[in-house]
Amino acid sequence: MPDSSRPRRRLAAALFFIAALPTALLFGLGFRLIETDRVAEAQIFKDTLRSHAGFLADHIRLSLLGLASGGAEVMPALRDPGSSMNEIEARAKAAAAARPELLWFEIFDADGRILGPRLDLPFTSGTDRRAEENALVPFNPDGDESVESAGIRAARMLALRDLYSRAVVDFRSGAPASAVASLMRVLVETVETDLRGKALVRLAEIRMSEGKIDDAQAVCEKYIEENPGGVMDNGVPARASAFLILSRIWQARGKPDRSLECLFWLWDDLLKGRLQIDREVYKSLGLEIDAAVGGILAGEEKLRSAWIPRREKFARRQADALVRDSERRLFAEEILPGFLKAGAPGGADGFRLISAISNDRLHMYLLAPPVAEGEWGEPSPGLAFRIDAEHVLSKTIAAQIEEYTRPLIDCRIIDHRGKSVPPGGDRTGGDEFAVEIGIMDEVPSLRLRAAAAGPVPVFGGARLKLYVAILAVSVAAVAFAAAFIFRTYAREQELARIRSEFVSNVTHELKTPLTSINMFADMLRRGRVQSPDKQKEYFEIIHGEGERLARLIDNVLDFARIEAGRKTYNPVGIDAAEIARRTAESASFAAKNSGFTVRVEAPDLPLMVTADPDAIERALLNLVSNAMKFSGRSREIWVRAYRKESSAALEVEDKGLGIRPEEKARIFQKFYRIQREGFEKIPGTGLGLSLVQSIVQSHGGTVEVESEPGKGSIFRMLLKLSD
């Protein structure tokens, strides 16, 4: 058999190429036009962004310059001739207090030395105080300075210091007993406070490492009582080391509150400058104390509520001191040298704005240079004010952005990290048309960014909508035409196949009874059957097959008339129960020959309906014939007539193969036959159920189906009862 799908595939391919060519041309032309419009509109939008950004940047620049020009008003008062340093500091402090954007001020001379104000820091910046503390102190156990010379005293002190060093080496090399003996001798013989303090702390460390907590505690308490001072080899004051050891002792004794008290006593000494240490030791010691406090609180839930606020307060105080020192270092090492080298254009009575980035923060300053007072006068010092950068960004610049904002343009200030600063926070996304420009040379880390407010505009949108509409209509038309042609072709092919199968099935159905008629008629004609009973049986077979042949021909003719719209009915009043009995009787011969038993269940009282009796009987016979074909091994069929609400029901039930749910909607279609295993060899034309539905609907009735695969089927015709 030739492959029927090959012409269909060829047609589909031809339709595809016919539709694809104009569609591709439309796409190419449309997108070329859209791209041209998009580029032009995008350039216009970007020019608008750049213009507005430049306009706004000019206003922001003027606002920042206004901060500097405002210094011309206060400079004469700050530089009053003959003023003392205290007076200049007082005036500078008052000027800073009058302007909310000013945080701090500095006074400096022409050589770059900072004259004031003094920073009250709890540590020294680069000053080594240990040289003074380590000076040789006279040693005289008898109290009589005349007994031994200064040289002998100095030699004894050097020997004790060397003994202390050997004790440290012994301890680190794993000989604690020798180290303890050396330290005890140092403590007995020395009167040098620094050496005595270091020896006590080292002895406490050794006792702690040996597990002799009582001895270690006694040594620490002795140190705290005497407070001899001293600095350990790592630069940490001996007093700090003693408190740290004592804190560990109380923690080992199971008293975390006492341990915390020791740490906070030490922290308070550190923050109030009682230990006199340099900046790096101050920073590292503060971190060590904070870590120790955190370690204790991590396992003590009961102490957290009382001690965490104190910890946070002390940590803020320590950080504040470091920040103030960093600010002074930044000014002294970066800002001031560059300013003095470059000079201060714009006059001596004004300020110049300078910025710098340190510790990932923006720093801004207003500086005015020192000015000589006459030929013989002393030059007045220079002045510098540190600006609150966050205040300037959130107030001065934010006001300019708000005043000159536009509905469709979003303007932001971008800092050195590429992040938006107030107002508004970071954008959730950028776009390819954003514009960034610098604000002023003195603050290069700040840039103004202008972009579309909200979603990025869709450029070329008007032409895009028109093109999409035209393209959609065109493609839809082409697709519809192609689909219609393909569907029509497929339907014609399907109809041709169905007609071919129908002719084959009808021919087979007609030949079957004709063959039987010819065979039995020939036997009777030749006189081969002598028995009267056999002759009667053969005559009945010929008669039954003739009726079957007539029904087949009537079905075909009825179908042709229905399709042509020429089928007519002669409705009269009939008894549906009688139709059921007559139908069972008409089918009894064919049923008997096929081994079926047809059972009739009909009431004695009439079920009167208005219908064409021949048409209704023919429809019911089709249902009985259908039941015999699809009964499978079951050989019982029921024909029933009964009243169902306001209708007369005529139904045929079998216990045969049954129908699947998805097949129920299609069994009444013309020429449809179930394509399932066990059904392919069952003869038929596919017209029976279609004729049944057409006849019943023409009489104003309906056909119902109840079926389950393997359990049989019930076909029910419902006709309205006569009044």
C-alpha positions in Angstrom: 0.0 0.0 0.0 1.4 3.4 -0.9 2.4 5.8 1.9 -0.5 8.2 2.1 1.4 10.6 4.4 4.1 11.4 1.8 1.9 13.8 -0.3 0.8 15.5 2.9 4.4 16.1 4.0 5.2 17.5 0.5 2.2 19.9 0.7 3.2 21.0 4.2 6.8 21.7 3.1 5.6 23.7 0.1 3.2 25.7 2.2 5.9 26.4 4.7 8.3 27.8 2.2 5.5 29.9 0.5 4.6 31.4 3.9 8.2 31.8 5.1 9.5 34.0 2.3 7.1 36.9 2.7 7.2 36.6 6.4 11.0 36.9 6.4 10.9 39.9 4.1 8.4 41.6 6.4 10.5 40.9 9.4 13.7 42.2 7.8 12.2 45.4 6.5 10.3 46.1 9.7 13.2 45.6 12.0 15.4 47.8 9.8 13.0 50.6 10.1 12.6 50.1 13.9 16.4 50.1 14.4 16.7 53.4 12.6 14.0 55.0 14.7 15.4 53.5 17.9 18.9 54.9 17.3 17.6 58.3 16.5 15.3 58.5 19.6 18.0 57.0 21.9 20.5 59.7 20.8 17.9 62.4 21.5 17.2 60.9 24.9 20.9 60.6 25.8 21.5 64.3 24.7 18.6 65.3 27.0 20.1 63.4 29.9 23.6 64.9 29.3 22.1 68.4 29.0 20.1 68.1 32.3 23.1 66.5 34.1 25.4 69.4 33.0 22.8 71.9 34.2 22.3 70.2 37.6 26.1 69.7 38.0 26.6 73.5 37.6 24.2 74.2 40.3 25.7 71.7 42.7 29.2 73.1 41.9 28.0 76.6 42.8 26.6 75.3 46.1 29.9 73.6 47.0 31.8 76.7 46.1 29.4 78.7 48.3 30.8 76.7 51.3 34.2 78.0 50.5 33.3 81.6 49.6 31.4 81.9 52.9 34.9 81.9 54.6 35.5 85.5 53.3 33.0 86.7 55.8 34.6 85.2 58.9 38.3 85.4 58.0 38.8 89.0 59.2 37.4 88.1 62.6 39.5 84.9 62.8 42.7 86.8 61.8 42.4 89.8 64.1 46.1 91.1 64.4 47.6 90.5 67.8 45.2 87.7 68.7 46.6 84.9 70.9 46.4 81.3 70.0 43.6 80.8 72.5 41.6 83.6 71.0 42.0 82.2 67.5 40.9 78.8 68.7 37.9 80.3 70.5 36.8 82.2 67.3 37.4 79.1 65.1 35.3 77.0 67.5 32.5 79.6 67.4 32.6 79.8 63.6 32.4 76.0 63.4 29.5 75.9 65.8 27.5 78.4 63.7 27.5 76.2 60.6 26.1 72.7 60.8 28.3 71.3 58.0 31.5 72.0 59.9 32.8 69.3 62.3 36.3 70.3 63.4 39.0 72.9 62.8 42.8 72.9 62.6 45.3 75.7 63.0 48.6 75.4 61.2 51.7 77.5 60.2 53.5 78.1 56.9 55.9 75.2 57.6 53.0 72.7 57.9 53.1 72.3 61.7 49.8 71.9 63.4 49.4 74.5 66.1 46.1 73.5 67.5 43.7 72.6 68.9 45.2 69.9 71.0 43.6 66.4 70.6 43.0 64.7 73.9 44.0 61.2 73.0 44.5 58.2 75.4 47.7 57.2 73.5 50.8 58.8 72.1 51.5 59.2 68.4 55.1 58.2 67.8 56.5 59.2 71.2 58.5 56.5 72.9 58.2 56.9 76.7 60.0 53.7 77.5 63.4 55.3 77.3 62.7 57.5 80.3 61.1 54.6 82.2 64.1 52.4 81.6 66.6 54.9 82.9 69.0 53.5 85.5 67.8 54.1 89.1 70.4 54.1 91.9 70.6 50.9 93.9 71.6 51.0 97.5 70.3 48.2 99.8 71.8 49.9 102.9 70.5 53.3 102.1 74.0 54.9 102.2 74.9 56.3 98.8 78.5 56.8 99.8 79.1 53.0 100.2 79.4 52.2 96.5 80.1 54.2 93.4 77.7 55.0 90.6 79.6 52.7 88.3 79.1 49.7 90.7 75.4 50.5 91.0 75.0 50.7 87.2 76.9 47.4 86.8 74.6 45.7 89.4 71.5 47.0 87.6 72.8 45.7 84.2 73.5 42.3 85.8 69.9 42.1 87.2 68.5 43.0 83.8 70.6 40.3 82.2 69.4 37.9 84.9 65.7 38.8 84.0 66.5 38.2 80.3 68.0 34.7 81.1 64.8 34.0 83.1 62.7 34.7 80.1 64.9 32.5 77.9 64.7 29.6 80.5 60.9 29.9 80.7 60.5 29.8 76.9 62.9 26.8 76.6 61.0 24.7 79.1 62.9 25.3 82.4 60.3 27.1 84.6 62.1 26.3 87.9 65.3 28.0 86.8 63.3 31.0 85.5 61.5 31.3 88.8 64.8 31.3 90.8 66.2 34.0 88.6 63.1 36.2 88.9 63.0 35.8 92.7 66.6 37.0 92.9 65.7 40.0 90.7 62.7 40.9 92.9 64.8 40.7 96.1 67.8 42.7 94.8 66.3 45.4 92.4 64.8 48.7 93.3 64.3 49.7 89.7 60.5 50.0 89.3 60.3 49.1 85.6 62.4 45.9 86.1 60.4 45.0 89.2 57.1 45.3 87.4 58.2 43.2 84.5 59.6 40.5 86.8 56.3 40.3 88.8 54.2 39.9 85.7 56.6 37.3 84.2 56.5 35.4 87.5 52.7 35.4 87.4 52.8 34.0 83.8 55.1 31.2 84.9 53.0 30.3 87.9 49.9 30.3 85.7 51.5 28.0 83.2 52.4 25.6 86.0 48.8 25.5 87.2 49.6 27.2 90.4 46.7 29.6 90.3 46.9 30.7 94.0 50.6 31.7 93.5 49.8 33.5 90.2 46.9 35.4 91.9 49.1 36.4 94.8 51.8 37.8 92.5 49.2 39.8 90.4 47.6 41.3 93.5 51.1 42.2 94.8 51.8 44.0 91.5 48.5 45.9 91.6 49.1 46.9 95.2 52.6 48.2 94.5 51.9 49.4 90.9 55.6 49.6 90.0 54.9 50.3 86.3 57.1 48.8 83.6 56.6 47.8 80.0 56.8 44.2 78.7 59.0 43.1 75.8 56.1 43.4 73.4 55.4 47.0 74.3 52.3 46.2 76.4 52.4 47.9 79.9 53.1 45.4 82.7 49.9 46.7 84.5 47.8 45.6 81.5 49.5 42.2 81.4 48.8 41.8 85.1 45.1 42.5 84.7 44.8 40.1 81.8 46.4 37.3 83.8 44.2 38.1 86.8 41.1 37.9 84.5 42.1 34.5 83.3 42.6 33.4 86.9 39.1 34.4 87.9 37.7 32.7 84.8 39.6 29.5 85.8 38.0 29.8 89.3 34.6 29.8 87.7 33.8 33.5 88.5 33.2 35.2 85.1 31.8 38.3 86.7 35.1 39.0 88.6 37.0 38.2 85.3 34.9 40.8 83.5 35.5 43.4 86.2 39.3 43.0 85.7 39.0 43.4 82.0 36.8 46.5 82.3 39.2 48.1 84.9 42.0 47.6 82.4 39.8 48.9 79.5 38.9 52.0 81.5 42.6 52.7 82.2 43.3 52.3 78.5 40.6 54.7 77.4 41.5 57.3 80.0 45.2 57.4 79.0 46.5 56.1 82.3 48.8 53.6 80.6 50.7 56.0 78.3 51.1 53.7 75.2 51.5 54.4 71.5 48.7 54.1 69.0 49.4 50.6 67.7 49.7 49.1 71.2 46.5 50.9 72.1 44.7 49.5 69.1 45.9 45.9 69.6 45.4 45.9 73.3 41.8 47.2 72.9 41.1 44.4 70.4 42.5 41.8 72.8 40.3 43.0 75.7 37.2 43.1 73.5 37.9 39.6 72.3 38.4 38.3 75.8 35.1 40.0 76.9 33.3 38.5 74.0 34.6 35.0 74.8 33.4 35.2 78.3 29.9 36.6 77.4 29.4 34.0 74.7 29.0 31.3 77.3 27.3 33.3 80.0 23.7 34.2 79.1 22.9 35.6 82.5 25.7 38.2 82.3 25.0 39.4 78.7 22.2 41.9 79.5 24.3 43.6 82.1 27.7 43.6 80.4 27.0 43.9 76.7 25.9 47.6 76.9 29.2 48.4 78.7 31.2 46.5 76.1 29.5 48.5 73.3 30.1 51.8 75.1 33.8 51.1 75.7 34.3 49.8 72.1 32.7 53.1 70.7 35.0 55.2 72.9 38.1 53.3 71.7 37.0 53.6 68.0 36.3 57.3 68.4 39.8 57.9 69.7 41.3 56.0 66.7 39.1 57.9 64.2 40.1 61.3 65.7 43.8 60.4 65.4 43.3 59.1 61.8 41.6 62.4 60.9 44.5 64.3 62.3 47.0 62.1 60.5 45.1 62.4 57.2 45.1 66.1 57.5 48.7 66.4 58.5 50.2 63.9 56.1 48.0 64.3 52.9 45.8 67.3 52.9 48.0 70.0 54.4 51.3 69.3 52.4 49.4 69.3 49.1 47.6 72.5 50.0 50.7 74.4 51.0 52.5 73.2 47.9 49.8 74.2 45.5 48.9 77.5 47.2 45.4 78.9 47.6 44.1 80.7 44.6 41.2 83.1 45.1 42.7 85.3 47.8 43.9 85.0 51.3 40.5 85.9 52.8 38.7 82.9 51.3 38.8 79.2 51.7 39.6 76.5 49.2 37.7 73.2 49.1 39.8 70.0 49.1 38.7 66.4 49.4 40.4 63.0 50.0 39.5 59.3 50.4 40.7 57.4 53.4 39.4 54.2 55.0 36.8 54.0 52.3 35.3 57.4 53.4 35.0 60.8 51.8 36.8 63.6 53.7 36.2 67.2 52.8 38.1 70.3 54.1 38.0 74.1 53.8 41.5 75.6 54.1 42.8 79.1 54.1 46.7 79.7 54.1 48.8 81.6 56.6 49.1 85.3 55.8 52.0 87.6 56.7 50.9 90.7 58.7 53.1 93.6 57.4 56.8 93.7 56.8 57.8 93.1 60.5 54.7 91.3 61.8 54.4 87.6 62.5 52.3 85.7 59.9 48.9 84.8 61.1 48.3 81.0 61.1 46.4 79.1 58.5 42.9 77.7 59.2 41.2 74.5 58.1 37.7 73.3 58.8 36.6 69.7 58.3 33.3 69.4 56.6 30.6 66.8 57.4 30.5 65.1 54.0 27.3 63.2 54.7 25.6 66.5 55.7 26.7 68.2 52.5 25.5 65.2 50.4 22.1 64.7 52.2 21.3 68.4 52.6 23.1 70.8 50.2 23.3 68.5 47.1 20.0 66.7 47.8 18.3 70.1 47.8 19.7 70.9 44.4 18.7 67.6 43.0 15.1 67.9 44.4 14.8 71.5 43.1 15.8 70.8 39.6 14.5 67.3 39.2 12.4 66.2 36.1 9.6 63.6 36.0 11.3 61.2 33.5 15.0 61.7 34.6 16.6 60.2 37.7 19.7 62.0 39.0 22.0 60.5 41.7 25.4 61.3 43.2 27.8 58.4 42.7 30.7 58.1 45.1 34.2 56.6 44.7 32.8 53.1 45.3 30.3 53.5 42.4 27.4 53.5 44.8 24.6 56.0 45.1 24.7 58.3 48.1 21.6 60.0 49.6 19.0 60.7 48.5 17.3 57.6 47.2 19.8 54.8 47.8 21.2 52.5 45.1 19.4 52.0 41.8 18.1 48.5 41.2 19.7 48.5 37.8 21.4 50.6 35.2 20.8 51.3 31.5 22.9 51.8 28.5 21.8 55.4 28.1 23.0 56.6 31.6 25.3 59.6 31.7 27.9 60.4 34.3 29.8 63.7 34.6 32.2 65.1 37.2 31.0 67.9 39.6 34.2 69.7 40.4 37.9 69.1 40.3 38.3 69.6 44.1 36.0 66.6 44.7 36.9 64.2 42.0 35.4 61.2 43.8 31.8 62.4 43.3 30.1 62.2 40.0 26.6 63.0 38.9 24.6 60.2 37.2 21.5 60.9 35.1 19.4 58.0 33.8 15.8 57.2 32.9 13.4 57.3 35.9 11.8 53.9 36.2 12.0 51.4 33.4 14.2 52.2 30.4 12.2 53.8 27.7 11.3 51.7 24.7 12.7 53.6 21.7 10.9 53.2 18.3 7.8 52.1 20.2 5.2 53.8 17.9 6.6 52.3 14.7 7.2 49.0 16.6 3.5 48.8 17.5 2.3 49.5 14.0 4.8 47.1 12.5 3.9 44.3 14.9 0.2 44.8 14.2 0.8 44.7 10.4 3.1 41.7 10.8 0.7 39.9 13.1 -2.2 40.4 10.6 0.0 39.3 7.7 1.5 36.3 9.4 -2.0 35.3 10.7 -3.5 35.6 7.2 -0.7 33.5 5.6 -0.8 31.0 8.4 -4.6 30.8 8.2 -4.5 30.3 4.4 -1.8 27.6 4.7 -3.7 25.9 7.5 -7.0 26.0 5.5 -5.3 24.5 2.4 -3.6 21.8 4.4 -6.8 21.0 6.4 -8.9 20.9 3.2 -6.3 18.7 1.5 -6.1 16.4 4.5 -9.9 16.2 4.7 -10.2 15.3 1.1 -7.7 12.6 1.5 -9.5 11.3 4.6 -12.8 11.4 2.8 -11.3 9.5 -0.2 -10.0 6.9 2.2 -13.3 6.6 4.0 -15.2 6.3 0.7 -12.9 3.6 -0.4 -13.3 1.7 2.9 -17.1 2.3 2.8 -17.4 0.9 -0.7 -15.3 -2.1 0.3 -17.3 -2.7 3.5 -20.7 -2.2 1.7 -19.6 -4.6 -1.0 -18.6 -7.2 1.6 -21.8 -6.7 3.6 -23.9 -7.1 0.5 -22.0 -10.1 -0.8 -22.4 -12.0 2.4 -26.3 -12.4 2.3 -26.2 -12.8 -1.5 -23.8 -15.7 -1.2 -26.1 -17.4 1.3 -29.2 -16.8 -0.9 -27.4 -18.1 -4.0 -26.0 -21.1 -2.3 -29.3 -22.3 -0.7 -31.4 -21.4 -3.7 -29.1 -23.4 -6.0 -29.4 -26.4 -3.7 -33.2 -26.2 -3.8 -33.2 -25.7 -7.6 -31.2 -28.8 -8.2 -33.4 -30.9 -6.0 -30.6 -31.9 -3.6 -32.7 -31.3 -0.5 -35.6 -33.9 -0.3 -36.6 -33.4 3.3 -39.5 -31.0 3.7 -38.1 -29.7 7.0 -34.8 -29.0 5.4 -36.5 -27.3 2.5 -38.5 -25.2 4.9 -35.3 -24.3 6.9 -33.5 -23.2 3.7 -36.4 -21.2 2.5 -36.4 -19.4 5.9 -32.6 -18.8 5.6 -33.1 -17.3 2.1 -36.0 -15.2 3.4 -33.9 -13.9 6.4 -30.9 -13.2 4.3 -33.1 -11.3 1.8 -34.5 -9.2 4.7 -30.9 -8.6 5.9 -29.9 -7.5 2.4 -32.9 -5.3 2.2 -32.0 -3.6 5.5 -28.5 -3.0 4.3 -29.7 -1.4 1.1 -32.3 0.6 3.1 -29.5 1.9 5.3 -27.4 3.0 2.4 -30.4 4.6 0.7 -31.5 6.3 3.9 -27.9 7.7 4.4 -27.9 9.0 0.9 -31.3 10.7 1.3 -30.2 12.2 4.7 -27.0 13.5 3.2 -28.9 15.0 0.3 -31.6 16.5 2.6 -34.4 14.5 0.9 -35.3 12.1 3.7 -39.0 12.4 4.8 -40.9 10.7 7.6 -44.5 9.9 8.1 -45.2 10.3 11.8 -48.2 8.6 13.3 -49.3 7.5 16.8 -47.5 4.3 17.6 -46.9 2.1 20.6 -43.2 2.0 21.6 -43.7 -1.3 23.4 -45.1 -2.9 20.3 -42.1 -1.5 18.3 -39.8 -3.3 20.7 -41.7 -6.6 20.4 -41.8 -6.4 16.6 -38.1 -5.5 16.4 -37.2 -8.5 18.6 -39.3 -10.8 16.4 -37.7 -9.4 13.1 -34.2 -10.0 14.5 -35.0 -13.4 15.9 -34.1 -15.3 12.7 -30.6 -13.7 12.4 -30.1 -14.0 16.1 -31.0 -17.7 16.2 -28.6 -18.4 13.3 -25.8 -16.6 15.1 -26.6 -18.3 18.4 -28.0 -15.2 20.1 -31.0 -15.1 22.5 -33.0 -11.8 22.2 -35.0 -11.1 25.4 -37.8 -8.6 25.3 -39.0 -6.5 28.3 -42.0 -4.3 27.4 -45.0 -3.3 29.5 -48.5 -4.4 28.6 -49.8 -0.8 28.7 -49.0 1.2 25.5 -46.3 3.8 25.4 -47.7 6.1 22.7 -45.4 8.3 20.7 -45.7 10.2 17.5 -43.1 8.8 15.0 -42.6 7.0 11.7 -42.9 3.3 12.7 -40.7 2.0 9.9 -37.9 4.5 10.7 -38.0 3.8 14.5 -38.0 0.0 13.9 -35.1 0.3 11.5 -33.2 2.4 14.1 -33.9 -0.2 16.8 -32.9 -3.1 14.5 -29.6 -1.3 13.8 -28.9 -1.2 17.6 -29.8 -4.9 17.9 -27.5 -5.7 14.9 -24.8 -3.6 16.4 -25.2 -5.5 19.7 -24.8 -8.9 18.0 -21.6 -7.7 16.2 -19.9 -6.4 19.4 -21.2 -8.9 22.0 -18.0 -10.9 21.9 -18.5 -14.3 23.6 -21.7 -13.2 25.3 -24.9 -14.5 23.4 -27.7 -12.6 25.2 -29.3 -9.3 24.1 -32.1 -7.4 25.9 -34.6 -5.2 24.1 -36.6 -3.0 26.5 -39.3 -0.5 26.3 -40.4 1.5 29.4 -41.4 5.0 30.6 -38.6 7.4 31.7 -40.1 10.6 33.0 -41.9 12.2 30.1 -40.3 10.0 27.4 -40.6 6.5 26.1 -37.3 4.7 26.3 -36.3 2.0 23.8 -33.0 0.4 24.7 -30.8 -2.4 23.6 -28.3 -4.0 26.1 -25.5 -6.4 25.5 -22.7 -7.9 27.7 -20.1 -7.6 25.1 -16.8 -5.7 24.4 -17.9 -2.2 25.6 -16.7 1.2 24.6 -14.0 3.4 26.1 -15.0 6.9 27.4 -12.9 8.7 24.8 -14.6 6.7 22.0 -18.2 7.6 23.0 -18.1 11.0 21.4 -17.1 9.6 18.0 -19.1 6.5 17.6 -22.0 8.4 16.1 -19.8 10.0 13.4 -20.3 8.9 9.8 -18.1 6.0 8.7 -16.3 5.9 12.1 -15.3 2.5 13.3 -13.5 1.7 16.6 -9.8 1.1 16.0 -8.9 -1.3 18.8 -7.7 -4.9 19.1 -10.6 -7.3 18.7 -12.7 -4.8 16.6 -10.7 -4.9 13.3 -12.3 -8.1 12.0 -15.9 -7.2 12.9 -17.8 -6.4 9.6 -19.7 -3.1 9.2 -20.1 0.1 7.2 -19.8 2.6 10.0 -23.3 4.0 9.2 -25.6 2.2 11.7 -25.2 4.5 14.7 -25.0 7.6 12.6 -28.4 6.6 11.1 -29.8 5.9 14.5 -28.9 9.3 15.8 -30.2 11.0 12.7 -33.6 9.2 12.9 -34.1 9.9 16.6 -33.0 13.5 16.4 -35.4 14.0 13.4 -38.2 12.9 15.8 -37.1 15.3 18.5 -35.5 12.7 20.6 -32.1 11.8 21.9 -29.7 8.9 22.1 -27.9 7.9 25.3 -25.0 5.5 25.8 -23.8 3.7 28.9 -20.8 1.5 28.5 -17.7 0.1 30.2 -14.9 -1.8 28.4 -15.4 -5.6 28.9 -18.8 -5.1 30.6 -21.1 -4.4 27.7 -23.1 -1.4 26.5 -26.6 0.1 26.7 -27.9 2.2 23.8 -31.1 4.1 24.7 -33.5 6.0 22.4 -35.7 8.6 24.1 -38.9 9.7 22.3 -41.3 12.2 23.8 -44.6 10.6 24.9 -47.8 11.7 23.2 -50.3 13.7 25.3 
